[in-house]
Amino acid sequence: MQKITPFLWFDEQAEEAAKFYTSIFKNSKIGKVSRSGREGYEVHGKKAGTVMTVEFEIDGQKSWR
């Protein structure tokens, strides 16, 4: 049985939040970090390189994707 199902939503600072939570729990790590490109700026208004999603594990449980 899975103990934790990590799912966090942040409009800003998602990478920082994942780093914080993975620092609290043992057997935790950050995986793939997806960043926005230049395309789509006129829709979402985010600069290129802005974090879109962060995959992570907390206590060995993978984040929901």
Backbone hydrogen bonds, N-H to C=O, Kabsch-Sander energy under -0.5 kcal/mol:
donor,donor_aa,acceptor,acceptor_aa,energy
17,A,13,Q,-2.1
18,A,14,A,-2.5
19,K,15,E,-2.2
20,F,16,E,-2.2
21,Y,17,A,-2.6
22,T,18,A,-2.4
23,S,19,K,-1.2
24,I,20,F,-0.8
24,I,21,Y,-0.6
25,F,21,Y,-1.4
29,K,57,E,-1.3
31,G,55,E,-3.7
34,S,32,K,-0.5
34,S,53,T,-2.5
36,S,50,T,-2.8
41,Y,38,R,-1.3
43,V,40,G,-1.8
44,H,40,G,-2.5
45,G,41,Y,-2.4
49,G,36,S,-3.2
50,T,47,K,-1.9
52,M,34,S,-3.6
53,T,34,S,-1.2
55,E,32,K,-2.9
57,E,29,K,-2.9
58,I,61,Q,-2.3
59,D,26,K,-0.6
60,G,27,N,-2.1
61,Q,58,I,-2.0
62,K,60,G,-0.5
63,S,56,F,-2.7
64,W,6,P,-2.6
